């Protein structure tokens, strides 16, 4: 079973930098980009929990370099209702 990771940045361009950094840092799949509004962008990744943590650490470090990190979260073995709510195919 996979886990989910979420990282939120202030700004569209920093979100792509973070997504690229996470994809290169660990074996994770970028599954969704959500434009929250007011400049906030959330990137959703999935993979094994250890890879999620590695990717989030790398992504958070990249976002912190430009002062754009708003939040990050890892969810181990998400509930099916959460996966449906987010709109991710299993």
Secondary structure, DSSP 8 states (H G I E B T S, - for coil): --EEEEEEEESHHHHHHHHHHHHHHSS-EEEEEEEEETTEEEEEEEE-HHHHHHHHHHHHHHHHHHT-EEEEEEESS--HHHHHHHT---
